[in-house]
């Protein structure tokens, strides 16, 4: 485990680690928004999707 952490904290690898966490977070965020939009479509409120995005 020490060797793994040593490799992760090398200056060249820090941006890669940050990008990895950013991709995971943004993927989760996009799926969450997609679920909200799907729920609005099921409820027959398709026109509210655009209004929610603009707000």
C-alpha distances in whole Angstrom, upper triangle without the diagonal:
4,5,5,6,9,10,11,12,15,18,19,16,17,20,19,16,19,21,19,19,23,24,22,25,28,28,27,30,32,32,33,36,37,37,40,42,42,43,46,47,47,49,52,51,50,51,49,46,47,48,45,43,46,46
4,5,5,6,9,10,11,13,16,18,15,16,20,19,16,19,22,20,21,24,25,24,26,29,29,29,32,34,34,35,38,39,40,42,44,44,45,48,49,50,52,54,53,52,53,51,48,49,50,46,45,47,47
4,5,5,6,9,10,11,15,15,14,15,18,17,16,19,21,19,20,24,24,24,26,29,29,30,32,34,34,36,38,39,40,42,44,45,46,48,49,50,52,54,53,52,53,51,48,49,50,47,45,47,47
4,5,5,6,9,10,14,14,11,13,16,14,12,16,18,16,17,20,21,20,23,25,25,26,28,30,31,32,35,35,36,38,40,41,42,45,46,46,48,50,49,48,49,47,44,45,46,43,41,43,44
4,5,5,6,9,12,13,11,11,14,14,11,14,17,15,16,19,20,20,21,24,25,25,28,30,30,31,34,35,36,38,40,40,42,44,45,46,48,50,49,47,49,46,43,44,45,42,40,42,42
4,6,5,7,10,12,10,11,15,14,13,16,18,17,18,21,22,22,24,27,27,28,30,32,33,34,36,38,39,41,42,43,45,47,48,49,51,53,51,50,51,49,46,46,47,44,42,44,44
4,6,5,9,9,7,9,13,11,11,14,16,15,17,19,20,21,23,25,25,27,29,30,31,33,35,36,37,39,41,42,43,45,46,48,50,51,50,48,49,47,44,44,46,43,40,43,43
4,6,8,9,6,7,10,9,7,10,13,12,13,16,17,17,19,21,22,23,25,27,28,29,31,33,34,36,37,38,40,42,43,44,46,48,46,45,46,44,41,41,42,39,37,39,39
4,6,8,6,6,10,10,9,11,14,14,14,17,19,19,20,23,24,25,27,29,30,31,33,34,36,37,39,40,42,43,45,46,48,50,48,46,47,45,42,42,43,40,38,39,39
4,6,5,6,10,10,10,13,15,15,17,19,20,21,23,25,26,27,29,30,32,33,35,36,38,39,41,42,44,46,47,48,50,52,50,48,49,47,43,44,45,42,39,41,41
4,6,6,8,10,11,12,14,15,17,18,20,21,22,24,26,27,28,30,32,33,34,36,38,39,40,42,44,45,46,48,50,51,49,47,48,46,42,42,43,40,38,39,39
4,6,7,8,10,11,12,14,16,17,18,20,22,23,24,26,27,29,30,32,33,35,37,38,39,41,43,44,45,47,49,50,48,46,46,45,41,41,42,40,37,38,39
4,6,5,6,9,10,11,13,14,15,17,19,20,21,23,25,26,28,29,31,32,34,35,36,38,40,41,42,44,46,47,45,43,44,42,39,39,40,38,35,37,37
4,5,5,6,9,10,11,12,14,16,17,18,20,22,23,24,26,27,29,30,32,33,35,36,38,39,41,42,44,45,43,42,42,40,37,37,38,35,33,34,35
4,5,5,6,9,10,10,12,14,15,16,18,20,21,22,24,26,27,28,30,31,32,34,36,37,38,40,42,43,41,39,40,38,34,34,35,33,30,32,32
4,5,5,6,9,10,10,12,14,15,16,18,20,21,23,24,26,27,29,30,31,33,35,36,37,39,41,42,40,38,39,37,34,34,36,33,30,32,33
4,5,5,6,9,10,11,13,14,16,17,19,20,22,23,25,26,28,29,31,32,34,35,36,38,40,41,40,38,39,37,34,34,35,32,30,32,32
4,5,5,6,9,10,11,12,14,16,16,18,20,21,23,24,26,27,29,30,32,33,35,36,38,39,37,36,36,34,31,31,32,29,27,29,29
4,5,5,6,9,10,10,12,14,15,16,18,20,21,22,24,26,27,28,30,31,32,34,36,37,35,33,34,32,29,29,30,28,25,27,28
4,5,5,6,9,10,11,13,14,16,17,19,20,21,23,25,26,27,29,31,32,33,35,37,35,33,34,33,29,30,31,28,26,28,29
4,5,5,6,9,10,11,12,14,16,17,18,20,21,23,25,26,27,29,30,32,33,35,33,32,33,31,28,28,29,26,24,27,27
4,5,5,6,8,10,10,12,14,15,16,18,20,21,22,24,26,27,28,30,32,33,31,29,30,28,25,25,26,24,21,23,24
4,5,5,6,9,10,10,12,14,15,16,18,20,21,22,24,26,27,28,30,32,30,28,29,28,24,24,26,23,21,23,24
4,6,5,6,9,10,11,12,15,15,17,19,20,21,23,25,26,27,29,31,29,28,29,27,24,25,27,23,21,24,25
4,5,5,6,9,10,11,12,14,16,17,19,20,21,23,25,26,27,29,27,26,27,25,22,23,24,21,19,21,22
4,5,5,6,9,10,11,12,14,15,16,18,20,21,22,24,26,27,25,24,25,23,19,20,21,18,16,19,19
4,5,5,6,9,10,11,12,14,15,16,19,20,21,23,25,26,24,23,24,23,19,20,22,19,17,20,21
4,6,5,6,9,10,11,13,14,15,17,19,20,21,23,25,23,22,24,22,19,20,22,18,17,20,21
4,6,5,6,9,10,11,12,14,16,17,19,20,22,23,21,20,21,19,16,17,18,15,13,17,17
4,5,5,6,9,10,11,12,14,15,16,18,20,21,19,18,19,17,14,15,17,14,12,16,17
4,5,5,6,9,10,10,12,14,15,16,18,20,19,17,20,18,15,17,19,16,15,18,19
4,5,5,6,9,10,11,13,14,16,17,19,17,17,19,16,13,16,17,14,13,17,17
4,5,5,6,9,10,11,12,14,15,17,15,14,15,13,10,12,13,10,10,13,14
4,5,5,6,9,10,10,12,14,15,14,13,15,13,10,13,15,12,12,15,16
4,5,5,6,9,10,11,12,14,14,13,16,14,11,15,16,13,14,17,18
4,5,5,6,9,10,11,13,11,11,13,11,9,12,13,10,11,15,15
4,5,5,6,9,10,11,9,8,10,9,6,9,11,9,10,14,14
4,5,5,6,9,10,10,9,12,11,9,13,15,13,14,17,18
4,5,5,6,9,9,9,12,11,10,14,15,13,15,18,18
4,5,5,6,5,6,9,7,7,11,12,10,13,15,16
4,5,5,6,5,9,9,8,12,13,13,14,17,18
4,5,8,8,12,12,12,15,17,16,18,21,21
4,6,8,11,11,11,15,15,15,17,20,20
4,6,8,9,11,14,14,15,17,19,20
4,5,6,8,10,11,11,14,15,16
4,5,6,8,10,11,12,14,16
4,6,6,7,9,11,12,13
4,6,5,6,9,10,11
4,5,5,6,9,10
4,5,5,6,9
4,5,5,6
4,6,5
4,6
4
